[in-house]
Amino acid sequence: MEQKLSPLVSEIEVDTIATGLKNMVGNKGAVKIKFRLVEKTLTFINCHLHSGLDGVAKRNKDVR
């Protein structure tokens, strides 16, 4: 039996942030999607941070 979930979804929020070239474009950044499904709030975050040992300070700065 197929059930449609879309009527049960509310309070949708989407945020993006670029942390690449001049914090505007590039290959680094993150996307967040947050929504309420019935009585539960779900948040999904996908991010691409600076790599390598020399990127630790940049990664820490990016997630603050």
N, CA, C and O atoms as CSV, one atom per row, in Angstrom:
chain,resi,resn,atom,element,x,y,z
A,1,MET,N,N,0.845,-1.172,0.000
A,1,MET,CA,C,0.000,0.000,0.000
A,1,MET,C,C,0.892,1.238,0.000
A,1,MET,O,O,1.769,1.367,0.854
A,2,GLU,N,N,0.682,2.132,-0.931
A,2,GLU,CA,C,1.467,3.355,-1.047
A,2,GLU,C,C,0.804,4.483,-0.271
A,2,GLU,O,O,-0.402,4.706,-0.384
A,3,GLN,N,N,1.611,5.196,0.525
A,3,GLN,CA,C,1.109,6.342,1.285
A,3,GLN,C,C,1.874,7.582,0.866
A,3,GLN,O,O,3.089,7.524,0.673
A,4,LYS,N,N,1.197,8.680,0.727
A,4,LYS,CA,C,1.834,9.947,0.399
A,4,LYS,C,C,2.283,10.639,1.672
A,4,LYS,O,O,1.483,10.833,2.587
A,5,LEU,N,N,3.560,11.017,1.743
A,5,LEU,CA,C,4.087,11.695,2.921
A,5,LEU,C,C,3.970,13.211,2.840
A,5,LEU,O,O,3.998,13.888,3.867
A,6,SER,N,N,3.840,13.747,1.644
A,6,SER,CA,C,3.851,15.200,1.486
A,6,SER,C,C,2.821,15.936,2.354
A,6,SER,O,O,3.138,17.026,2.831
A,7,PRO,N,N,1.612,15.415,2.588
A,7,PRO,CA,C,0.689,16.128,3.475
A,7,PRO,C,C,1.157,16.164,4.935
A,7,PRO,O,O,0.660,16.964,5.728
A,8,LEU,N,N,2.106,15.302,5.284
A,8,LEU,CA,C,2.592,15.219,6.658
A,8,LEU,C,C,3.835,16.073,6.899
A,8,LEU,O,O,4.337,16.139,8.021
A,9,VAL,N,N,4.330,16.725,5.850
A,9,VAL,CA,C,5.556,17.532,5.935
A,9,VAL,C,C,5.198,18.996,6.094
A,9,VAL,O,O,4.321,19.505,5.396
A,10,SER,N,N,5.885,19.689,7.028
A,10,SER,CA,C,5.665,21.124,7.227
A,10,SER,C,C,6.959,21.769,7.693
A,10,SER,O,O,7.964,21.089,7.903
A,11,GLU,N,N,6.927,23.084,7.851
A,11,GLU,CA,C,8.047,23.875,8.382
A,11,GLU,C,C,9.362,23.584,7.650
A,11,GLU,O,O,10.380,23.300,8.281
A,12,ILE,N,N,9.331,23.657,6.339
A,12,ILE,CA,C,10.513,23.356,5.528
A,12,ILE,C,C,11.460,24.553,5.531
A,12,ILE,O,O,11.046,25.687,5.292
A,13,GLU,N,N,12.744,24.282,5.807
A,13,GLU,CA,C,13.793,25.301,5.766
A,13,GLU,C,C,14.956,24.765,4.936
A,13,GLU,O,O,15.331,23.600,5.065
A,14,VAL,N,N,15.522,25.616,4.086
A,14,VAL,CA,C,16.690,25.256,3.292
A,14,VAL,C,C,17.701,26.384,3.413
A,14,VAL,O,O,17.352,27.552,3.238
A,15,ASP,N,N,18.948,26.046,3.709
A,15,ASP,CA,C,20.026,27.027,3.782
A,15,ASP,C,C,21.214,26.504,3.005
A,15,ASP,O,O,21.458,25.298,2.968
A,16,THR,N,N,21.951,27.406,2.384
A,16,THR,CA,C,23.191,27.051,1.709
A,16,THR,C,C,24.266,28.055,2.109
A,16,THR,O,O,23.968,29.198,2.456
A,17,ILE,N,N,25.505,27.614,2.057
A,17,ILE,CA,C,26.616,28.514,2.306
A,17,ILE,C,C,27.782,28.088,1.423
A,17,ILE,O,O,28.121,26.908,1.342
A,18,ALA,N,N,28.381,29.060,0.772
A,18,ALA,CA,C,29.582,28.814,-0.030
A,18,ALA,C,C,30.792,29.253,0.774
A,18,ALA,O,O,30.804,30.341,1.349
A,19,THR,N,N,31.804,28.409,0.812
A,19,THR,CA,C,33.018,28.766,1.535
A,19,THR,C,C,34.237,28.689,0.614
A,19,THR,O,O,35.377,28.665,1.078
A,20,GLY,N,N,33.990,28.653,-0.658
A,20,GLY,CA,C,35.084,28.582,-1.618
A,20,GLY,C,C,35.630,29.967,-1.911
A,20,GLY,O,O,35.794,30.779,-1.001
A,21,LEU,N,N,35.907,30.234,-3.155
A,21,LEU,CA,C,36.524,31.479,-3.607
A,21,LEU,C,C,35.725,32.687,-3.136
A,21,LEU,O,O,34.573,32.863,-3.532
A,22,LYS,N,N,36.320,33.509,-2.305
A,22,LYS,CA,C,35.703,34.726,-1.752
A,22,LYS,C,C,34.361,34.441,-1.071
A,22,LYS,O,O,33.490,35.309,-1.024
A,23,ASN,N,N,34.199,33.234,-0.547
A,23,ASN,CA,C,32.959,32.803,0.117
A,23,ASN,C,C,31.719,32.977,-0.750
A,23,ASN,O,O,30.612,33.116,-0.230
A,24,MET,N,N,31.896,32.971,-2.060
A,24,MET,CA,C,30.756,33.152,-2.959
A,24,MET,C,C,30.609,31.969,-3.912
A,24,MET,O,O,29.502,31.467,-4.107
A,25,VAL,N,N,31.680,31.534,-4.489
A,25,VAL,CA,C,31.621,30.424,-5.445
A,25,VAL,C,C,32.789,29.493,-5.176
A,25,VAL,O,O,33.730,29.845,-4.465
A,26,GLY,N,N,32.720,28.348,-5.729
A,26,GLY,CA,C,33.811,27.401,-5.575
A,26,GLY,C,C,33.295,26.011,-5.289
A,26,GLY,O,O,32.112,25.716,-5.462
A,27,ASN,N,N,34.195,25.171,-4.854
A,27,ASN,CA,C,33.821,23.776,-4.649
A,27,ASN,C,C,33.648,23.415,-3.176
A,27,ASN,O,O,33.569,22.233,-2.843
A,28,LYS,N,N,33.590,24.395,-2.299
A,28,LYS,CA,C,33.409,24.129,-0.875
A,28,LYS,C,C,32.102,24.771,-0.409
A,28,LYS,O,O,31.673,25.797,-0.938
A,29,GLY,N,N,31.487,24.150,0.583
A,29,GLY,CA,C,30.265,24.739,1.119
A,29,GLY,C,C,29.380,23.700,1.754
A,29,GLY,O,O,29.804,22.570,1.994
A,30,ALA,N,N,28.140,24.084,2.028
A,30,ALA,CA,C,27.216,23.188,2.702
A,30,ALA,C,C,25.773,23.500,2.322
A,30,ALA,O,O,25.440,24.603,1.889
A,31,VAL,N,N,24.940,22.492,2.500
A,31,VAL,CA,C,23.500,22.608,2.287
A,31,VAL,C,C,22.812,21.995,3.498
A,31,VAL,O,O,23.195,20.920,3.961
A,32,LYS,N,N,21.790,22.685,4.011
A,32,LYS,CA,C,20.997,22.162,5.125
A,32,LYS,C,C,19.534,22.147,4.711
A,32,LYS,O,O,19.016,23.118,4.160
A,33,ILE,N,N,18.884,21.032,4.986
A,33,ILE,CA,C,17.443,20.909,4.771
A,33,ILE,C,C,16.837,20.460,6.094
A,33,ILE,O,O,17.252,19.455,6.671
A,34,LYS,N,N,15.855,21.214,6.564
A,34,LYS,CA,C,15.196,20.909,7.837
A,34,LYS,C,C,13.695,20.938,7.604
A,34,LYS,O,O,13.179,21.829,6.930
A,35,PHE,N,N,12.995,19.953,8.167
A,35,PHE,CA,C,11.542,19.933,8.027
A,35,PHE,C,C,10.928,19.129,9.157
A,35,PHE,O,O,11.610,18.388,9.866
A,36,ARG,N,N,9.669,19.290,9.299
A,36,ARG,CA,C,8.906,18.572,10.322
A,36,ARG,C,C,8.083,17.503,9.617
A,36,ARG,O,O,7.365,17.794,8.660
A,37,LEU,N,N,8.187,16.270,10.090
A,37,LEU,CA,C,7.408,15.152,9.568
A,37,LEU,C,C,6.552,14.641,10.715
A,37,LEU,O,O,7.046,13.999,11.642
A,38,VAL,N,N,5.271,14.937,10.637
A,38,VAL,CA,C,4.293,14.666,11.702
A,38,VAL,C,C,4.768,15.385,12.965
A,38,VAL,O,O,4.653,16.608,13.036
A,39,GLU,N,N,5.291,14.680,13.954
A,39,GLU,CA,C,5.714,15.324,15.198
A,39,GLU,C,C,7.231,15.313,15.391
A,39,GLU,O,O,7.714,15.632,16.478
A,40,LYS,N,N,7.978,14.958,14.370
A,40,LYS,CA,C,9.435,14.883,14.460
A,40,LYS,C,C,10.068,15.913,13.537
A,40,LYS,O,O,9.627,16.099,12.403
A,41,THR,N,N,11.108,16.582,14.031
A,41,THR,CA,C,11.881,17.503,13.197
A,41,THR,C,C,13.120,16.770,12.704
A,41,THR,O,O,13.848,16.165,13.491
A,42,LEU,N,N,13.356,16.826,11.400
A,42,LEU,CA,C,14.505,16.169,10.781
A,42,LEU,C,C,15.392,17.225,10.132
A,42,LEU,O,O,14.898,18.146,9.482
A,43,THR,N,N,16.697,17.087,10.310
A,43,THR,CA,C,17.665,17.997,9.703
A,43,THR,C,C,18.729,17.170,8.991
A,43,THR,O,O,19.289,16.237,9.566
A,44,PHE,N,N,19.001,17.516,7.742
A,44,PHE,CA,C,20.040,16.857,6.950
A,44,PHE,C,C,21.046,17.912,6.526
A,44,PHE,O,O,20.675,18.968,6.013
A,45,ILE,N,N,22.317,17.622,6.744
A,45,ILE,CA,C,23.391,18.542,6.374
A,45,ILE,C,C,24.381,17.793,5.501
A,45,ILE,O,O,24.806,16.685,5.828
A,46,ASN,N,N,24.741,18.409,4.393
A,46,ASN,CA,C,25.769,17.870,3.514
A,46,ASN,C,C,26.806,18.964,3.328
A,46,ASN,O,O,26.460,20.091,2.972
A,47,CYS,N,N,28.073,18.645,3.564
A,47,CYS,CA,C,29.094,19.676,3.421
A,47,CYS,C,C,30.348,19.117,2.774
A,47,CYS,O,O,30.650,17.928,2.879
A,48,HIS,N,N,31.064,19.996,2.107
A,48,HIS,CA,C,32.348,19.687,1.486
A,48,HIS,C,C,33.348,20.684,2.066
A,48,HIS,O,O,33.338,21.866,1.723
A,49,LEU,N,N,34.201,20.190,2.943
A,49,LEU,CA,C,35.142,21.048,3.658
A,49,LEU,C,C,36.540,20.919,3.081
A,49,LEU,O,O,36.809,20.024,2.279
A,50,HIS,N,N,37.430,21.815,3.490
A,50,HIS,CA,C,38.830,21.770,3.074
A,50,HIS,C,C,39.464,20.468,3.562
A,50,HIS,O,O,39.144,19.982,4.646
A,51,SER,N,N,40.343,19.923,2.771
A,51,SER,CA,C,40.946,18.631,3.105
A,51,SER,C,C,42.385,18.785,3.581
A,51,SER,O,O,42.969,19.866,3.505
A,52,GLY,N,N,42.941,17.689,4.069
A,52,GLY,CA,C,44.356,17.619,4.422
A,52,GLY,C,C,44.688,18.208,5.779
A,52,GLY,O,O,43.877,18.901,6.392
A,53,LEU,N,N,45.898,17.918,6.235
A,53,LEU,CA,C,46.358,18.408,7.531
A,53,LEU,C,C,46.438,19.932,7.578
A,53,LEU,O,O,46.202,20.534,8.626
A,54,ASP,N,N,46.767,20.551,6.460
A,54,ASP,CA,C,46.860,22.017,6.437
A,54,ASP,C,C,45.495,22.685,6.346
A,54,ASP,O,O,45.409,23.913,6.381
A,55,GLY,N,N,44.422,21.899,6.229
A,55,GLY,CA,C,43.079,22.467,6.139
A,55,GLY,C,C,42.318,22.480,7.454
A,55,GLY,O,O,41.145,22.852,7.477
A,56,VAL,N,N,42.962,22.080,8.566
A,56,VAL,CA,C,42.261,21.982,9.846
A,56,VAL,C,C,41.698,23.336,10.270
A,56,VAL,O,O,40.528,23.427,10.644
A,57,ALA,N,N,42.505,24.376,10.218
A,57,ALA,CA,C,42.040,25.712,10.636
A,57,ALA,C,C,40.895,26.182,9.729
A,57,ALA,O,O,39.930,26.779,10.207
A,58,LYS,N,N,41.000,25.913,8.432
A,58,LYS,CA,C,39.940,26.312,7.489
A,58,LYS,C,C,38.651,25.540,7.774
A,58,LYS,O,O,37.568,26.123,7.743
A,59,ARG,N,N,38.753,24.232,8.051
A,59,ARG,CA,C,37.565,23.434,8.368
A,59,ARG,C,C,36.899,23.947,9.629
A,59,ARG,O,O,35.679,24.106,9.674
A,60,ASN,N,N,37.699,24.207,10.655
A,60,ASN,CA,C,37.139,24.707,11.905
A,60,ASN,C,C,36.449,26.042,11.702
A,60,ASN,O,O,35.395,26.286,12.291
A,61,LYS,N,N,37.022,26.913,10.880
A,61,LYS,CA,C,36.402,28.213,10.592
A,61,LYS,C,C,35.098,28.033,9.813
A,61,LYS,O,O,34.119,28.735,10.067
A,62,ASP,N,N,35.086,27.108,8.880
A,62,ASP,CA,C,33.908,26.895,8.026
A,62,ASP,C,C,32.684,26.423,8.801
A,62,ASP,O,O,31.560,26.760,8.430
A,63,VAL,N,N,32.873,25.652,9.868
A,63,VAL,CA,C,31.719,25.088,10.563
A,63,VAL,C,C,31.261,25.922,11.737
A,63,VAL,O,O,30.341,25.508,12.443
A,64,ARG,N,N,31.841,27.049,11.976
A,64,ARG,CA,C,31.400,27.920,13.074
A,64,ARG,C,C,30.288,28.808,12.649
A,64,ARG,O,O,29.795,29.606,13.447
